[in-house]
Amino acid sequence: MSAKNPKVWLVTGCSTGFGRYIAEHLLEAGEKVVVTARKTDNIADLEQSGNALILPLDVTDREQCQLAVKAAVARFGRVDVLINNAGIGFFGAIEETDEEDARRLFDVNFFGTANAVHAVLPHMRARRSGTIVNMTSIGGLVGYTGVGYYCATKFAVEGLSDTLRAEVEPLGINVMTVEPSAFRTEWAGSSDEVCAAIDDYDSTAGEARRAYHASVGKQAGDPARAAKAIREAVLAPEPPHHLLLGNDAADAALKKADALKANVLAWEALSRSADFPATNPVNRNS
C-alpha cells in the first residue's frame, strides 16, 4: 500500500508493544517512519521496507533526542508527526514503591516524553506545522490501585500536553494524547514490581498486581487496531485532543467525567465561597 501524501513519523519505543505495532502499520500504509528504540536489534528488520530509518534512541538522553530529529530531517527533509510511545510500567502500592523506582518511572515516562517534545518543537515551529502524539493511558485520567506512580507519570504527561496544546496550536501544531485501556502487549508481563510487598495492601494493590499478571494474553485491546486508529485520528481534518482506545478506557473516562461533574456541583457553593466577596463599584458621581 502507498500513501498518497506520505507523512514523516518519528516513533519512540518501537522494540515491542504499541511502538512496534504503530511502526509496522505506518510502513504498511506507505508512510515514512523513523523507527527508534534503545536497542535496535528488535527493529532492524523494519528497515527492509525502504521507507524506514532505524535509529537508537534512549529518550532519557535529551541530546540523543535532538540527534534523532536531526537525522530524521537529514533523511526525509522534515518530521510531520512525533509519537511519544516509549515508556515503562511498575506494579506496587504507593507506600511499597521506593524513591529510586518512582524516579525511574518519571525519568522515562515524563521527562523522556518532554525530551522528545523539546527536540522536535524548533523544527515544527519553523515549519508552522506538525503533530505531537503523547501516549499516556486511561491511568492518566483515572487512578488505579497497584500502579499509582505509573498513573502519576501519565497524569503528568496529560497536564504537560494540555498546556503544550494551548501554547503551540496558534503556531499550527497539534497535540493529541492517546489513552489506551488494557491491550495485548508485553506491558503487564514485563513491568517491574516491588520486591517487598506490605500485607495491608494485599487486598488492593496486591490483588490488582495479580490480576494484571493473570490478564496477559487475554486483554480485550487489539494493538494492531489501536495503531490503525491512531493514524486515522492524526490524519483527520480535526484531530481529537484525546483519543480513548478500548471499551474499558471509554467507559472509565465517561464515569470519571460524570463523577467529577457531580462532585463539583455538590460542593459548588463552598467552592465559590473561597474568593473574596464581590463588592459593588463605588459610584463616585453620587
N, C-alpha and C positions, 0 to 999 in steps of 0.2 A: 504494500500500500504506500502511496506517496501523497504527502500533504500538499495542497495547492499552494499555500504560502507558509512553508515550514518556519517555525519559530526556533530560537536557540534557548534551550532549557539547561540550567545548571542544577543538578540534583545532588544533595549530600546524603551520606549514609546509605550507599547502594549495595553493600555487600550482601545484605539479607533483607527480608521483610518488605515493608512498603516501598522502600527505596529501590529495591531490585525490581519489584513488580511495576513501579512507575517508569523506571528507565526502560524496561522491556516494552511496555505498552507504547511509550513515546517513540521509540525506534521503529516499532512495527507500524506506527501511524505515519512514518516518514518524517518525523521531526529530527532536528539536530540536537544532540544531547551531550552535555559534559557530565560524564558519569564518574562520581567520586566515592572514595572510601578510604579509611585509614590504611588498609592493606588492599592492594589492587588484585591480588591473586584470584579472588572470587568474582571479579568483574571483567577480567581481561578478555573473556570470550565475547563480550558485547562489542568489542572493537571491530569485529568482523563485519558489522553492518555497514561500515563506511561512513556513517553519519555520527559516530560516537568518538568522543575524545575522552580517554581514560586517564584520570589524574588521582594521585594520592592526596588525601586531604583529611587532616585532623582539625575539626572545627574549633577546638580549644586553642589553636595557634592562629592568632589574628593575621600574622604575616603570611602564613600559608594560604589563608582565605583570600588575601589580596593577590597572591601569585596565581591562584586558581582562576580568578576573574581575568587577570591579565592574559593568561594562557588561552582562556575561552575566547576573548576578544581577538587575540592574535590568530586563532584558528578559524573562527566563524564570523568575526567582524563585530559582534555585539553579544549581549546577553539580554534576551527578552523576558525570561521567567527564571526566578530563583525559587527552588523548592527546598526549604529548610526541613529536611526529614531526619537528619542524624539525631539520635537520642538514645538514652538508656533508661532502664527501669530499676526499681528496687522495692522489695517487699519487707515491710516491718511497720509496727506501730510507731507513732511519733516518739514516744519515750524510749523505745527499743533502738532507734536509729542513732548512731553516733555521728559526731560532727564531721568526721572525715568522709563518711559515705554521703551525708547530706550535701557537703560542699562539692563532691564529685558530681552529683546529680545536677547541681546548679551550674557547674563549670561546663558540662556538656549540653544539657537541655536548654538552659537560658543563655549563658554567655556565649556558647557555641553558635546559637541562633543569632545573637547580636553581632558576633564577629563577622558572620557571612553577610548580614544586612549592611554593616559598615563598609564591607569590601565592595559591594555591588552598587551602593547608592550613588557615589560620584559618577559612575558610568550611566546609570539610569537618569540621573538629574540632567546630565549633559544632553541626553537624547530626548528628554521630556517624555519618556515612555518606559513602560516596564511593569511587571507584576511580581510581587513578593508573596509567596505562599508559605506560611508558617504552620507546620504540622504540630498540633497540640494534642488534645484528647478530650473526650467527654469529661475526663478527670481534670480538665482545665476550666470547666464550668460548674462541675459538681464534685464535692469532696467524697472520697471513698475510703472506708477503713482498710488498713493494711498497706496503703500506698500514699500515705499523707505527704511525705516530702516530694514524691513524684508529682502528685497533684499540685503541690505548691509551685514546682518549676513550671508546670503548664499554665497555672493561673498567672504566673509572672509573664509568660510569653503572650498570653491573651492581653494583659494590660499594656505591654510593650507594643503589640500590634495595633490596638485601638488608638493609642497615641500617635504611633507612626503613621497610621492611615490619615489622621487629621492633618499631619504635617506635610505629607507628600502627595495627597490627592490633587491639590492645586497645581502640582508640578507634572501631572499626567501619569502618576504611578499608582497602581492598585495594590492594596494589601488585603489578603484573604487568610483567614485561619481555617484549618480543617480539623474537625473534632470527631474522630472515629470512636466507636464503641469497641467491643471485643472482635478481633479478626484473626483468621488462621495464619498468624505469623509466628516467629520464634520468640516474641517478646515475653509471653507468660512462662515459657520454659527455660529461657536463657538469662533472665534478670537475676541479679544477686539478691540476697536476702540476709536478714540479721542472723548472727551466729548464736546469740544468747537471747532467747525469747523469754518474756515475762509471763508467768502463768495467768495473771489477772487479765491479760489481753487474749487469752486462748479462744474465747467465745466470740471475739470481734475480729481483731487483726489476724489472729491465728486461723480462724475459720475462713476468713477471706483468702489468706495465703493458700490454704489447702484447696479451696475452690478454684483459684487461678490455675494451680498446677493440674488439677483434675480436668480443666477445660481444654487443655492443649489438644489441638486437632479436632475439637468439637465446636469451636466458636462459630457463631452464626455468620460473621462477616467474611465475605469473599474478597481478598486483597486485589485480585485481578479486576473485579467490577469496581472496586474503590479507585484504582488507578485510572480507569476509563472515566469515572465520574469527575475526578479531579481535573483531567484535561478538558472535559466538556465544560466544567464551570469556569476554568481560566479563559477559554475561548469564547464564552458567552458575551453578547454585546454589553451586558451589565453584570459583571461577575458578582457573586454574593460576597458579603463581608465575612459571613460564617457559613461553612459547609459542614453540616452534620452528616456523618456516614454511618449507616446502620440503623435498624429499627430501635435498638436499645438507646442509641445516642439521641435520636429524635424524641423518643418518649421521655427520657431523663431531662433533656433541655426544656421541653414544654412543661414538665412537672415543676422544675426549678423556677421557671418564669412565673407560673401560677402561684407558687408558694411565696416568692419574693413580692409579688404584687399584693397578695393577701396580707403579708406582714407589714408592708408599707402602709396600706390602708388602715389596718388595725391600730397602728401606732402613729398615724399621721398627725394627730393633734399634738401629741407630746413632742414629736419630731420638730414641728413648726414652732413650738414654744421656746426653742433654744436660741432663736435670733433675738436681737434687741427689739423691743416693742416698736412697732411702726408709729411714727408721730406725724401729725399734720403740719405741713409747712406753715411758717409764720406769715400772716398777711401783713406786710409792712405798710400797706396803704390804709389799714383800718385805724 
